[in-house]
Amino acid sequence: MEEVNRDKKELSLRVNSQVYKLNIKEPIDVLLSSMGMEMKAGHKLEPIKAPMPGMVLKILVGPGQKINKGDAMLILEAMKMENVLKAGNDATVKAIKVKEKTAVEKGAVLIELE
């Protein structure tokens, strides 16, 4: 077994120096497919929220910008430490809900994604 990507539901196998890529279908995927509905693999796009109260130091993205999983999006200062908030999935920035140098509470929506 070469690689398992649970998010994309893909598996790579190597047999005699040849790599085969397989798609994993769970029972729910088969049921939805038989009903004519497809369920995209991956996670629902959740907005970027403040994990703790703090001050927005710098916004690193803009509306309409395409981002990849793991890209730095915003720097939040909390308890005298700078925390870099990163993208959890590939997405596009829909809206920035805060401004730099403003205080935010825990759970506040900072960036909306689509």
C-alpha positions in Angstrom: 0.0 0.0 0.0 1.5 3.3 -1.1 -1.0 5.9 0.2 -4.4 6.3 1.7 -6.2 9.6 1.4 -9.3 9.5 3.5 -10.5 13.0 2.6 -10.6 12.2 -1.1 -11.5 8.6 -0.5 -8.5 7.3 -2.6 -6.1 4.5 -2.2 -2.8 3.9 -4.0 -1.4 0.3 -4.3 2.0 -0.7 -5.8 2.0 -4.2 -7.4 5.2 -5.3 -9.2 6.5 -1.7 -9.6 3.1 -0.5 -11.0 1.0 1.9 -9.0 -2.8 1.5 -9.1 -5.2 4.2 -7.8 -8.5 3.1 -6.4 -11.6 5.0 -5.3 -13.1 4.0 -2.0 -16.9 3.7 -1.9 -18.6 3.5 1.4 -22.2 2.1 1.7 -23.6 5.6 1.8 -21.8 6.5 -1.4 -23.2 3.5 -3.2 -26.8 4.2 -1.9 -26.6 7.9 -2.9 -25.2 7.0 -6.3 -28.0 4.5 -6.9 -30.5 7.3 -6.1 -28.8 9.5 -8.7 -27.2 11.7 -6.1 -23.5 12.1 -5.7 -21.8 12.9 -2.3 -18.6 14.8 -2.7 -15.7 13.5 -0.6 -14.2 15.9 1.8 -15.3 18.1 4.6 -17.9 20.8 4.8 -16.3 24.2 4.5 -16.4 25.7 7.9 -15.6 29.4 8.5 -12.4 30.3 10.2 -13.3 31.1 13.8 -11.2 32.6 16.6 -10.1 29.7 18.8 -9.6 32.1 21.7 -10.1 35.7 22.5 -7.4 37.9 21.0 -6.3 40.7 18.7 -6.3 40.3 14.9 -2.7 41.3 13.9 -2.6 40.6 10.2 -5.0 39.2 7.6 -3.0 37.3 5.0 -5.8 36.6 2.4 -8.4 38.6 0.5 -12.0 38.0 -0.8 -12.0 35.8 -3.9 -8.6 34.4 -3.2 -8.1 30.6 -3.7 -6.4 28.9 -0.8 -5.0 25.4 -0.2 -5.3 23.3 2.8 -2.6 24.4 5.3 -2.2 28.0 3.9 -1.8 30.7 6.5 -4.9 32.9 6.6 -4.7 35.2 9.6 -2.4 36.0 12.6 -4.2 36.3 15.9 -2.4 37.5 19.0 -3.6 35.9 22.2 -1.8 35.8 25.6 1.2 37.6 24.1 1.7 34.9 21.5 1.1 35.1 17.8 -1.1 32.3 16.4 -1.3 31.6 12.7 -4.7 30.3 11.7 -4.5 28.0 8.7 -7.0 26.7 6.1 -8.5 23.3 6.9 -9.4 22.6 3.3 -8.9 23.9 -0.3 -11.4 26.7 -0.7 -12.0 30.3 -1.9 -12.3 33.2 0.5 -15.9 34.4 0.5 -15.6 37.3 3.0 -13.4 38.8 5.6 -15.5 39.5 8.7 -12.9 41.4 10.8 -10.3 44.1 10.4 -6.7 44.2 11.5 -5.9 45.6 15.0 -9.4 44.7 16.3 -10.2 42.5 19.3 -12.3 39.3 18.8 -14.0 36.9 21.2 -13.6 33.2 21.2 -15.8 31.6 18.4 -16.1 34.8 16.4 -16.3 34.2 12.7 -13.2 35.8 11.1 -13.2 34.5 7.5 -16.0 32.9 5.5 -15.1 30.3 2.9 -16.9 28.8 -0.2 
